[in-house]
Structure formats: structure tokens, C-alpha cells
Amino acid sequence: MSEVTVEAFLSVPACSGGVAVKRLLKRAQDEFGDRIEVITHVGRNPRWDEMNIGNAPGLVVGELVKFVGVAPDYECLVGALREAGLA
């Protein structure tokens, strides 16, 4: 069971930020394995509005919207994961 869920909200067509987010999440999955669960939403859907994501890319880490409209650097993503409870 994963410790932290990350939801990525990506645009169609893909923007450079979305491509960067995909790379970041792949790196995080490689490092943390099954301790994180990644859910990717491509294109607008009701979850975007539910989480108030106005711009892509967006990342929800745990239950908090952490990044909107930018791809964070890896250290910021890891910090958000740790803040959400990743041991």
C-alpha cells in the first residue's frame, strides 16, 4: 500500500511543463517504488474542477494542491512528498 498519492493534471496537447512533470514522477517512482501512487489525469475532467486546478501542469500531493502551472524541481517534489507523510 502506498504512503502518499500524487495526482498529476496534464494538458492536451502536452506542454513542456507536463513533459517535465512526467519525468519527475518517473524519477520519484524509481526512487520510492510502491511507497507512492501516481494518478495521471490527461485533459480536463471533473477532478480538475473538484481540486480547483486552473492551469496545467498541476500536482496534488496527498490531499493538498501543491503546484499549479509549473513543474517543480525534484527537490521540491520530494519535500512535498515528505510533508504529505512519506517516510
ABEGO torsion letter per residue (X at the ends): XBABBBBBBBBOBBBAAAAAAAAAAAAAAAAAEAABBBBBBBEBBAAAAAAGBABOBBBBBEABBABBGBBBBAAAAAAAAAAAGBX
